[in-house]
Every structure is written in structure tokens, then in C-alpha cells.
Amino acid sequence: MKKYIVLSILALSMGLVSCNDFLDTLPDNRTEANTVEKIQKLLVAAYPTHDHMAFTEYASDNVDEVLSNSSYKERFIDQCYTWTDITETNNQDPRYYWMDLYQCIETANMALEGIESMGGATTATLREMQSEALMCRAYAHFMLVNLFATHYDSNDPNAVGISFVSETEKELNPKYQRESVHENYAHIAADIEAALPNVGDSYYDVPKYHFNKNAAYAFATRFYLYYEKYDKAIECANVVLGTNPKAMLRDWDVLNTMPNGAVYQQDPYANHVIEPTLNCNLLLLTSYSSQPIYFGGWGTGKAYTHNSYLGTTETLSALAGLWGGNYSSFAVPPKRYTARNYWSMWRLPFLFEDTDNLGNGYFHTVYNAFTGDEVLLNRAEAYIMLKQYDKACEDLTLWIDNVSRAKTYVLTPQKAETYIKSLDYAYDKKNADGSIEQKADVAGSLRKHLNPKFAIDAEGSTQECLIQLVLACRRYETLHEGKRWFDIKRWGIEIPRRTIDASGNPVEFTDWLTVDDKRRAIQIPQDVVSAGYEPNPRDEKEPGNSEIDICEKE
């Protein structure tokens, strides 16, 4: 079975890159997926074993360059941080993730075709398997289009997406054309809608590592939120959260009682975060990943950190200011490291695979693709977009009660508006005459100018203030997991590259990612482009010309 999967993966990857020097004929010695047992085993390989967390987290505004840590640099991370098209090889680079996702799609298509060859989904088990395959195919395409293309814009039907692949390869060196983002989303919606009626958990040994019912509806919630179909997002979130949403949230108070364990973030704390029996964990994925080291208690990558300035002005303390607290008022405060100036939330366990009994091998982690906590925040955002502010505040109050020690705090639209309006917009400079210059001050803030392609109310409105708040909550909820990048794209948030001096203060900007910056779409892997696949456009820059005027702190 394993050989079958590997052969099919090679067929796909070589089809996207180049087959001529590797194969003379299409490898058709594939094991036929013609029994329930074979399809069940096949679907295990329909989930990615690599992740996007490093290249999207380092590309986000969750990190700055700390100048005193300049000796702790890696070229791969440099390229992620500077929004450079990534050419360095790393288990967490975009190429590995691209190939991995298309391998998942090929595997899902094999399962779907296998079910059809058996006469269709004629039993409850086959219907559940068919639904799982459809969800895996939809999820892989969803991640591809949201990373390697511009974000979905309902007003732009021509924006270029990625290739949607709906059947297994049956010819040598097939050529794939890029669809539009609109076409991609329509295909993904069709797969999700076909799958949801029959998703189930009955044939899984460990449901949390598969698209069980809650995981499927959690994915649908996120998809419809991105698709601007807010009623559907709420409807799917309701399935996950039920009548007692608190029961689907992480128990941070329990985590706070656990010892930290080893410096590598092992037992018991970080392993409890990914415990399959917890209601909050909806879909767990494994990956070759150094993310627990990059953002954990030890390791590399510390030139670019979630530092004390960020933690104070933009993330933890800035959010806790809503209920009158600071970083220590969270149920689980961050781990703060002064020597290299970074704050960390231990959310990813460090796992090591020793391949030769000599200490050589691979770093792994297990991470949450979806949680009940994220579903709650996604529902709150959908309520805000529909201007159902009281319902949004009920969800946000529940979330605050769960993550913080502010157990009696009750959020209202007025409280949200008052707090957000008390903050300056990040990077704004106030002149003596009262005018504002955007992107002219290195000072950060939780509050950032939003420039989405869809319409929202004016800055300072109740809607805009609540959006600022839910984005801040999600930024905290997904810190170190790379998911902030998707909100930066969706909401048109302009972010800088900024240096932090030895005293922990911002010094200057070195670059900007503007609203329509083409670097928001991760570049297609170079070997795929070399084989004739259409790359993402990039702005041409004249040699020696700086993209921005350097802004130094006065």
C-alpha cells in the first residue's frame, strides 16, 4: 500500500515538474483501491505531512528583527521574513507544502475513483469515506489558493488562482492550467457541500486525525467566512458549538496547573495542548516541523522574534488592556525570555524521530488545523459582518472568560468601541497641526488600518472597532501557528519590516507590505515554474533603489 501511494505521488510531482528524465511511461502498476480496507488505508495519506507555519508566521506582523540577535539567523527564515521568493530548501518551505498538498489531492481523487469503481457510495461507511475524501480535496485546494494566490475578492472574477485537480493523472506529463480564484472557491464549495451531509466518525480509530463531523463543519465555517457567506459560516459554526459553546473551548485553567517539562516543550504541558480527547481539538495534523524550536524555549530563528515590544503594544498586553489587565492576566501567561527578547506561547510539542540511533533524524510536531476556540471567533466575526453586535459580544465575552482571569468581564459593543478608539492606529504619526501621516512612525498598536476588498463601515464605527477586536483575539489564539497571515491578506492590513534595538524599542522600518503588494501571494515553487507553470507576478525594482524611505524613531 505504501508503495502504491509513493508511486502515485511521484506521478503527480513529476507531472507538475518534469517527467522526461525520470520516467519513460506512466507508472500504472498501482494497487487498485477496490475495497473498503484499501480505501481506508489510502485516506490516511490524504492529509499533509508538512506545514505552512514557518513561512507564514515569519512573514506576518507577529515578528520583528531584533538587532542584538543578528547572529542567530538562517537564510530560509531570512527569506520568509523579508518576503523574498523562497529558494532555500527546508522541510517547512513553500515547495514542500505545495507538493504535499497536491499529493493529498491525488490521494483523495484515488479514493473517490475507487469508491466509484465499487459501484458508488452504497453503504454508510462508503458515504463517510467519500465525504472524507471530498473534505481532504477541498482543504488542500483551499490552503493552496489562499497561500499561492491573492485572497478571494467577490468583485474580481479574473484574479488568478491555482489548478483545481478533480481526477487522478492518467497521462504522462500532464499540463495544468491555473483557474481563477472564483473558480477555485466554487469547486471547493461544491466539494464541501457534497461532503457535509454524510460526514461521520464511525470508522475512524482516532477521529481527531481525520475530517470527523466537527472538523468538517469547522473547516466549512472558515471557508464560508473567507467566501463572504456569513450566514453559512454561522450555520456551520452552530453545528460545532452546539448549545454549550464553552464545552468546546480549551481549558486554559487546567493548562496553567501543569509544569512546563523539558526545554524542548515536551511532557506534560505542550503534549496536553494536542491531546485528542479534548473537545477543543477538532483536527490534529502531524508535520515535519521545527516550529516548536523556532518559537519555543530553545533553538534557532531568534533574530526574528515575537518580542516584548510586540507583546506589550500589539498582542498580549495590548489585548488584555480591554479588561484592564496585561500579559499576566491571561489564564496562561507567555513564557518570557529576556536574553534574546522574545515571548512565547508553548502550543506546539517538539517531537524527534531518531532515524539511526545516533541522534540524527527529523523534527516533527502535531498542530491543530481547527479548534473550537477558532470556530467561536469565526462565528463572532460573521455576526459582526451581519451587524449582529450583541451576539458577537456574547461570543467574545465567552472567549475572554475562557482565556483570561477576568471572569466577570462582560463585553458590550460600547465597551469595545471605547477601548479600540482609545488606541492610536499603528504606524501613524500625529503632526503638530493635527494631521496624520500613515506609515510614518515605528510605534505599534493593536489597532491597524483595515483595507479589505469588501465593504465595511468607516473607521471608528462600532463595526470596525469590533472587527479590530476579533482580529486581535484571533491573533492571540493562533500565535506561532502562521494563521495571522491569512487575516493580513483578507483584511488588507499593511505591515512593515521593523528593527528592534538592544533596549527593546523599535528603531526603523526596512520594508513595507502594502495593500496590493504582489508578495502577498507566495511564489509558485521554482521547479514548477521551470516546467511551464504560470508564476505569480512580481514588481520589477530598479537596482539600487530602496522601496521605502527609512523612517527612524526620533
Secondary structure as the mmCIF struct_conf table of DSSP 4:
data_model
#
loop_
_struct_conf.conf_type_id
_struct_conf.id
_struct_conf.beg_label_comp_id
_struct_conf.beg_label_asym_id
_struct_conf.beg_label_seq_id
_struct_conf.end_label_comp_id
_struct_conf.end_label_asym_id
_struct_conf.end_label_seq_id
HELX_RH_AL_P HELX_RH_AL_P1 LYS A 2 LEU A 16
BEND BEND1 VAL A 17 VAL A 17
TURN_TY1_P TURN_TY1_P1 ASN A 20 PHE A 22
BEND BEND2 ASP A 24 THR A 25
HELX_LH_PP_P HELX_LH_PP_P1 ARG A 30 GLU A 32
BEND BEND3 THR A 35 THR A 35
HELX_RH_AL_P HELX_RH_AL_P2 VAL A 36 VAL A 44
TURN_TY1_P TURN_TY1_P2 ALA A 45 ALA A 46
BEND BEND4 TYR A 47 TYR A 47
BEND BEND5 THR A 49 HIS A 50
BEND BEND6 HIS A 52 HIS A 52
HELX_RH_AL_P HELX_RH_AL_P3 MET A 53 GLU A 57
TURN_TY1_P TURN_TY1_P3 TYR A 58 ALA A 59
BEND BEND7 SER A 60 SER A 60
TURN_TY1_P TURN_TY1_P4 ASP A 61 ASN A 62
STRN STRN1 ASP A 64 VAL A 66
HELX_RH_3T_P HELX_RH_3T_P1 LEU A 67 ASN A 69
TURN_TY1_P TURN_TY1_P5 SER A 70 SER A 71
BEND BEND8 TYR A 72 TYR A 72
HELX_RH_AL_P HELX_RH_AL_P4 ARG A 75 TYR A 81
TURN_TY1_P TURN_TY1_P6 THR A 82 TRP A 83
HELX_LH_PP_P HELX_LH_PP_P2 THR A 84 ILE A 86
BEND BEND9 GLU A 88 GLU A 88
TURN_TY1_P TURN_TY1_P7 ASN A 91 GLN A 92
BEND BEND10 ASP A 93 ASP A 93
HELX_RH_AL_P HELX_RH_AL_P5 PRO A 94 SER A 117
TURN_TY1_P TURN_TY1_P8 MET A 118 GLY A 119
BEND BEND11 GLY A 120 ALA A 121
BEND BEND12 THR A 123 THR A 123
HELX_RH_AL_P HELX_RH_AL_P6 ALA A 124 PHE A 148
BEND BEND13 ALA A 149 ALA A 149
HELX_LH_PP_P HELX_LH_PP_P3 THR A 150 TYR A 152
TURN_TY1_P TURN_TY1_P9 SER A 154 ASN A 155
TURN_TY1_P TURN_TY1_P10 PRO A 157 ASN A 158
STRN STRN2 VAL A 160 VAL A 160
BEND BEND14 GLU A 167 GLU A 167
BEND BEND15 GLU A 171 ASN A 173
STRN STRN3 SER A 180 SER A 180
HELX_RH_AL_P HELX_RH_AL_P7 VAL A 181 ALA A 195
HELX_RH_3T_P HELX_RH_3T_P2 LEU A 196 ASN A 198
TURN_TY1_P TURN_TY1_P11 SER A 202 TYR A 203
BEND BEND16 ASP A 205 VAL A 206
HELX_RH_3T_P HELX_RH_3T_P3 PRO A 207 TYR A 209
TURN_TY1_P TURN_TY1_P12 HIS A 210 PHE A 211
HELX_RH_AL_P HELX_RH_AL_P8 LYS A 213 TYR A 226
TURN_TY1_P TURN_TY1_P13 TYR A 227 GLU A 228
HELX_RH_AL_P HELX_RH_AL_P9 TYR A 230 LEU A 241
TURN_TY1_P TURN_TY1_P14 GLY A 242 THR A 243
HELX_RH_3T_P HELX_RH_3T_P4 PRO A 245 MET A 248
BEND BEND17 LEU A 249 LEU A 249
HELX_RH_AL_P HELX_RH_AL_P10 TRP A 252 ASN A 256
TURN_TY1_P TURN_TY1_P15 THR A 257 THR A 257
BEND BEND18 MET A 258 MET A 258
BEND BEND19 ALA A 262 ALA A 262
TURN_TY1_P TURN_TY1_P16 VAL A 263 TYR A 264
BEND BEND20 GLN A 265 GLN A 265
TURN_TY1_P TURN_TY1_P17 ASP A 267 PRO A 268
HELX_RH_AL_P HELX_RH_AL_P11 TYR A 269 VAL A 273
TURN_TY1_P TURN_TY1_P18 ILE A 274 ILE A 274
TURN_TY1_P TURN_TY1_P19 PRO A 276 THR A 277
TURN_TY1_P TURN_TY1_P20 ASN A 279 CYS A 280
STRN STRN4 ASN A 281 TYR A 288
HELX_RH_AL_P HELX_RH_AL_P12 GLN A 291 TYR A 294
TURN_TY1_P TURN_TY1_P21 PHE A 295 PHE A 295
BEND BEND21 GLY A 296 TRP A 298
BEND BEND22 THR A 300 THR A 300
TURN_TY1_P TURN_TY1_P22 LYS A 302 ALA A 303
STRN STRN5 TYR A 304 THR A 305
HELX_RH_AL_P HELX_RH_AL_P13 SER A 308 THR A 313
TURN_TY1_P TURN_TY1_P23 GLU A 314 GLU A 314
BEND BEND23 THR A 315 THR A 315
HELX_RH_AL_P HELX_RH_AL_P14 LEU A 316 ALA A 320
HELX_RH_3T_P HELX_RH_3T_P5 GLY A 321 TRP A 323
TURN_TY1_P TURN_TY1_P24 GLY A 324 GLY A 324
HELX_RH_3T_P HELX_RH_3T_P6 TYR A 327 SER A 329
STRN STRN6 PHE A 330 PHE A 330
BEND BEND24 ALA A 331 VAL A 332
HELX_LH_PP_P HELX_LH_PP_P4 PRO A 333 PRO A 334
STRN STRN7 LYS A 335 TYR A 337
TURN_TY1_P TURN_TY1_P25 THR A 338 ASN A 341
STRN STRN8 TYR A 342 SER A 344
BEND BEND25 LEU A 348 LEU A 348
STRN STRN9 LEU A 351 ASP A 354
BEND BEND26 THR A 355 GLY A 359
STRN STRN10 GLY A 361 THR A 371
HELX_RH_AL_P HELX_RH_AL_P15 GLY A 372 MET A 385
TURN_TY1_P TURN_TY1_P26 LEU A 386 LYS A 387
HELX_RH_AL_P HELX_RH_AL_P16 TYR A 389 VAL A 403
STRN STRN11 SER A 404 SER A 404
BEND BEND27 ARG A 405 ARG A 405
TURN_TY1_P TURN_TY1_P27 LYS A 407 THR A 408
HELX_RH_AL_P HELX_RH_AL_P17 PRO A 413 LYS A 421
TURN_TY1_P TURN_TY1_P28 SER A 422 SER A 422
BEND BEND28 LEU A 423 LEU A 423
HELX_LH_PP_P HELX_LH_PP_P5 ASP A 424 TYR A 425
TURN_TY1_P TURN_TY1_P29 ALA A 426 TYR A 427
STRN STRN12 LYS A 429 LYS A 430
TURN_TY1_P TURN_TY1_P30 ALA A 432 ASP A 433
BEND BEND29 GLY A 434 GLY A 434
STRN STRN13 ILE A 436 GLU A 437
TURN_TY1_P TURN_TY1_P31 GLN A 438 LYS A 439
BEND BEND30 LEU A 446 LEU A 446
BEND BEND31 LYS A 453 PHE A 454
HELX_LH_PP_P HELX_LH_PP_P6 ASP A 457 ALA A 458
TURN_TY1_P TURN_TY1_P32 GLU A 459 GLY A 460
BEND BEND32 SER A 461 SER A 461
HELX_RH_AL_P HELX_RH_AL_P18 THR A 462 GLU A 477
TURN_TY1_P TURN_TY1_P33 THR A 478 LYS A 483
HELX_RH_AL_P HELX_RH_AL_P19 ARG A 484 ARG A 490
TURN_TY1_P TURN_TY1_P34 TRP A 491 GLY A 492
STRN STRN14 ILE A 495 ILE A 500
TURN_TY1_P TURN_TY1_P35 ALA A 502 SER A 503
BEND BEND33 GLY A 504 GLY A 504
STRN STRN15 PRO A 506 LEU A 513
TURN_TY1_P TURN_TY1_P36 VAL A 515 ASP A 516
HELX_RH_3T_P HELX_RH_3T_P7 LYS A 518 ARG A 520
BEND BEND34 ALA A 521 ALA A 521
HELX_LH_PP_P HELX_LH_PP_P7 ILE A 522 PRO A 525
HELX_RH_AL_P HELX_RH_AL_P20 GLN A 526 SER A 530
TURN_TY1_P TURN_TY1_P37 ALA A 531 GLY A 532
HELX_LH_PP_P HELX_LH_PP_P8 TYR A 533 PRO A 537
TURN_TY1_P TURN_TY1_P38 PRO A 543 GLY A 544
BEND BEND35 GLU A 547 ILE A 548
STRN STRN16 GLU A 552 GLU A 552
#
